[in-house]
């Protein structure tokens, strides 16, 4: 037992953790700078507490055998689907900013949709690992679609478009690594395009304001004070940063309160204004290193379920980074997807650290039979 415990600490990915903590440090500093003269001043302290709590949770999850977690996934899945349903019930679900996404637990707000991401990563990994990596039948593919589709539709009902979209890369990663054929992939892609097109044209899939947010990035100047305001201010902030940036707490768009929620959804724009192109590239390189390190850990996993778990996390992080950064520079629509480990938010930070803990778990057990 002592030997196994020693091996676990030896095999912990300290290099990955160092990169994650460096990114978190930049997050805290930027949240402090972006909120210095706003009503959100002091949020950097809360972010530090979230990070500290996330670190504790990560080490705990790194020590629990991920195979045991997979055994209990059906229960986790059922409980969190129940929570997602409960959020929709008036009197239980807490409504803020026009959306009902939280359950109030005393002074804290619990967002089941964020935690559902980790549950889905485990559930999808368990499902495809049990199939053994062989070629998938259409029946098995449809079961996978239902597995992800049920919580996705519930979250979409909460009018949380961003989080619901994050569930899609988890499914895609599972299907790709689980054995889907090229022909099946084309058929699913075509069917998805037809479904989205039909839902868009009939107005049953998205509300009018969600459509406006999804299309405003194409021509933000058409509605500069409405749907296009956020993107225009973000582009001004990023562009004004130049090569080296204006310096911490010196961004005119950020400090002038022109950039919307600079400590959360648009933190990359705030960071780009204050630290310029060089700072932005450094952050992107940090993300690239973290993702490559996770992929390396997936390649050395002891079994298919371990690889699927880590690649599910990689899919989520890659999607969130691409969409958030793309949104900031006007290449993607505004969907409210946070930038992992940078944007302010307890649920997002805790999910990421918990998922990293499971990834560490897989790495530490790659030599254990």
Residue pairs with C-beta under 8 A, 6 or more apart in sequence:
4 368
7 364
7 367
7 368
8 62
8 63
8 364
8 365
11 363
11 364
11 366
11 367
12 62
12 360
12 363
12 364
13 293
13 297
13 360
13 363
15 293
16 290
16 293
16 294
16 297
16 356
16 360
17 356
17 360
19 286
19 289
19 290
19 293
20 290
20 341
20 356
22 286
23 283
23 286
23 287
23 290
23 341
23 342
24 51
24 341
26 271
26 283
26 342
27 47
27 51
27 267
27 341
27 342
27 343
27 344
28 44
28 47
28 48
28 51
29 44
29 248
30 263
30 267
30 270
30 271
30 274
30 342
31 43
31 44
31 47
31 263
31 267
31 344
32 44
33 248
33 249
33 251
33 254
33 270
33 274
34 40
34 251
34 254
34 259
34 262
34 263
34 267
34 270
35 41
35 42
35 43
35 44
35 262
35 263
36 249
36 255
37 255
37 257
38 257
40 263
43 263
43 344
46 344
46 346
47 344
47 349
50 345
50 346
50 349
50 350
51 349
51 353
53 346
53 350
54 349
54 350
54 352
54 353
54 354
55 353
57 350
57 353
57 354
57 357
58 353
58 354
58 356
58 357
58 360
59 357
60 357
61 354
61 357
61 358
61 360
61 361
62 357
62 358
62 360
62 361
62 364
63 361
64 361
65 361
65 365
66 305
66 306
66 309
66 358
66 361
66 362
66 365
67 305
69 122
69 358
70 122
70 125
70 126
70 129
70 305
73 119
73 122
73 123
73 126
74 123
76 119
76 122
76 123
77 119
77 123
77 147
80 112
80 115
80 116
80 119
80 151
81 150
81 151
81 154
83 103
83 110
83 112
84 112
84 113
84 116
84 151
84 154
84 155
84 158
85 154
86 92
86 93
86 103
86 112
87 93
87 100
87 101
87 102
87 103
87 112
87 113
87 158
88 100
88 154
88 157
88 158
92 103
93 100
93 101
93 102
93 103
93 158
94 100
94 101
94 102
94 103
94 104
94 109
96 102
98 159
99 158
99 159
99 160
100 158
100 159
101 111
101 113
101 158
101 159
101 160
101 163
102 109
102 110
102 111
103 109
103 110
103 111
103 112
104 110
108 346
110 347
111 347
113 151
113 155
113 158
113 160
113 163
113 164
114 163
114 347
114 348
114 350
114 351
115 347
115 351
116 151
116 155
116 167
117 163
117 166
117 167
117 170
117 316
117 351
117 355
118 351
118 354
118 355
118 358
120 147
120 148
120 151
120 167
120 170
120 312
121 170
121 309
121 312
121 313
121 316
121 355
121 358
122 309
122 358
123 147
124 144
124 147
124 148
124 170
124 171
124 173
124 174
124 308
124 312
125 174
125 305
125 308
125 309
125 312
126 305
127 143
127 144
127 147
127 174
127 178
128 144
128 174
128 175
128 177
128 178
128 179
128 304
128 308
129 303
129 304
129 305
129 308
131 140
131 178
131 179
132 304
133 177
133 178
133 179
133 304
134 179
135 179
135 181
136 175
136 178
136 179
136 180
136 181
136 184
138 184
141 175
141 180
141 184
141 188
144 171
144 174
144 175
144 178
145 171
147 171
148 167
148 168
148 170
148 171
151 167
152 164
152 167
152 168
153 164
155 163
155 164
155 167
156 164
159 207
159 210
160 336
161 206
161 210
161 213
161 335
161 336
162 323
162 335
162 336
162 337
163 337
165 319
165 323
165 335
165 337
166 316
166 319
166 320
166 337
168 319
169 315
169 316
169 318
169 319
170 312
170 315
170 316
172 315
173 308
173 311
173 312
173 314
173 315
174 308
174 312
175 185
175 188
176 185
177 304
177 307
177 308
177 311
178 308
180 188
196 205
198 205
199 205
199 206
200 206
200 211
206 214
212 223
212 226
212 227
213 227
213 333
213 334
213 335
214 333
214 335
215 227
215 333
216 222
216 223
216 226
216 227
216 228
216 231
216 333
216 334
217 228
217 231
217 327
217 330
217 331
217 332
217 333
217 334
219 228
220 227
220 228
220 229
220 231
220 232
220 235
220 330
221 228
221 232
222 228
223 229
224 232
229 260
230 260
230 266
230 334
231 327
231 330
231 334
233 253
233 258
233 259
233 260
233 269
234 259
234 266
234 269
234 327
234 328
234 329
234 330
235 329
235 330
236 253
236 258
237 251
237 253
237 254
237 258
237 259
237 266
237 269
237 270
237 272
237 273
238 269
238 272
238 273
238 280
238 328
238 329
240 246
240 251
240 252
240 253
240 273
241 251
241 272
241 273
241 274
241 275
241 276
241 277
241 279
241 280
242 276
242 277
243 276
243 277
243 278
244 275
244 276
244 277
244 278
245 251
245 272
245 273
245 274
245 275
245 276
245 278
245 279
246 252
246 273
246 274
246 276
247 274
248 274
248 275
249 255
249 274
250 274
251 259
251 270
251 273
251 274
252 258
252 273
253 259
253 269
253 270
253 273
254 262
254 269
254 270
254 273
254 274
259 266
259 269
259 270
259 273
260 266
262 269
262 270
263 270
263 343
263 344
264 338
264 343
264 344
264 345
265 324
265 327
265 334
265 336
265 337
265 338
265 339
265 343
266 328
267 339
267 342
267 343
267 344
268 280
268 283
268 324
268 325
268 328
268 339
268 342
269 328
271 279
271 280
271 283
271 342
272 279
272 280
272 328
275 282
283 342
284 325
287 317
287 321
287 340
290 317
291 314
291 317
291 318
294 310
294 313
294 314
294 317
294 359
295 310
295 311
295 314
297 310
297 359
297 362
297 363
297 366
298 306
298 307
298 310
298 311
298 314
298 362
299 307
300 363
300 366
301 307
301 309
301 310
301 362
301 363
301 366
302 362
302 365
302 366
302 367
302 368
302 369
306 362
306 365
306 366
307 362
309 358
309 359
309 362
310 359
310 362
313 355
313 356
313 358
313 359
316 355
317 340
317 352
319 337
320 337
320 338
320 339
320 340
321 339
321 340
322 332
323 332
323 335
323 337
324 332
324 337
324 338
324 339
324 343
325 339
326 332
327 333
327 334
327 335
327 337
338 345
338 348
340 348
340 352
341 349
341 352
